[in-house]
Amino acid sequence: MGYEKYKEQWMLRYPAVEDLAKKAKKRIPHVAWEYLNTGTGSEDLLHKNLRAMRDISLVPRFCQGEIIPSIKTSLFGQQFNAPFGIA
């Protein structure tokens, strides 16, 4: 699909649906925004859709697994458990 090459850029710029909604509200005519943003009659379907969207969890793949950082360093062939400085 054509959007794949822009996917990462857009995910960083608009991480939530609400972020896209703010941008759309600024760019489209008011009457079109009102049509898209509201339901009809009792707006039951609108509330059902919002509940369904809240139930979706997106988990980034890069956050998988445990990260154990290490501050060990070696200098002149000797291993040190923590960095140090010389003034």
Phi, psi and omega per residue, in radians:
M1 nan 2.691 -3.085
G2 -1.206 -0.465 -3.076
Y3 -1.369 -0.242 -3.057
E4 -0.999 -0.668 -3.097
K5 -1.253 -0.314 3.112
Y6 -1.790 -0.062 -3.002
K7 -0.978 -0.878 -3.097
E8 -1.104 -0.748 3.132
Q9 -1.051 -0.777 -3.117
W10 -1.247 -0.591 3.120
M11 -1.142 -0.606 3.108
L12 -1.300 -0.640 -3.109
R13 -1.350 -0.649 -3.101
Y14 -2.254 1.380 -3.074
P15 -1.238 -0.327 -3.115
A16 -2.252 2.752 3.128
V17 -1.055 -0.618 3.131
E18 -1.082 -0.581 3.092
D19 -1.140 -0.721 3.074
L20 -1.167 -0.646 -3.140
A21 -1.101 -0.702 3.110
K22 -1.074 -0.748 3.135
K23 -1.154 -0.739 -3.129
A24 -1.120 -0.696 -3.119
K25 -1.063 -0.610 3.126
K26 -1.299 -0.496 -2.968
R27 -1.685 -0.429 -3.078
I28 -1.836 2.761 3.134
P29 -1.030 2.600 -3.078
H30 -0.967 -0.769 -3.110
V31 -1.112 -0.643 3.107
A32 -1.202 -0.693 3.108
W33 -1.108 -0.771 3.133
E34 -1.079 -0.665 3.119
Y35 -1.132 -0.772 -3.108
L36 -1.282 -0.583 -2.997
N37 -1.545 -0.197 -3.109
T38 -2.107 2.868 3.072
G39 -1.736 -2.894 3.102
T40 -2.102 2.559 3.114
G41 1.132 -2.089 -3.087
S42 -1.422 -0.078 3.098
E43 1.058 0.502 3.114
D44 -1.091 -0.731 -3.132
L45 -1.122 -0.657 3.105
L46 -1.048 -0.823 3.137
H47 -1.159 -0.644 3.100
K48 -1.118 -0.742 3.113
N49 -1.126 -0.709 3.121
L50 -1.132 -0.701 3.088
R51 -1.104 -0.734 -3.140
A52 -1.119 -0.688 3.133
M53 -1.165 -0.627 3.126
R54 -1.190 -0.448 -3.123
D55 -1.367 -0.187 -3.125
I56 -1.496 2.259 3.080
S57 -2.013 2.190 3.072
L58 -1.796 2.139 -3.117
V59 -1.986 2.033 3.136
P60 -1.108 2.465 -3.134
R61 -1.234 -0.475 -3.083
F62 -1.286 -0.143 -3.139
C63 -1.738 0.405 -3.126
Q64 -1.556 2.460 3.069
G65 1.496 2.931 -3.120
E66 -1.630 2.406 3.107
I67 -1.886 2.133 3.124
I68 -2.016 1.747 -3.108
P69 -1.266 2.685 3.120
S70 -2.288 2.325 3.103
I71 -1.870 0.282 3.105
K72 -1.150 2.610 3.095
T73 -2.561 2.797 3.075
S74 -2.198 2.493 -3.133
L75 -2.472 2.159 -3.120
F76 0.955 0.680 3.077
G77 1.424 0.020 -3.135
Q78 -1.888 2.387 -3.100
Q79 -1.591 2.317 3.094
F80 -2.114 2.436 -3.120
N81 -1.361 -0.349 -3.139
A82 -2.474 2.598 3.105
P83 -1.220 2.736 3.122
F84 -2.481 2.882 -3.134
G85 -2.206 2.723 3.095
I86 -2.137 2.185 -3.125
A87 -1.595 nan nan
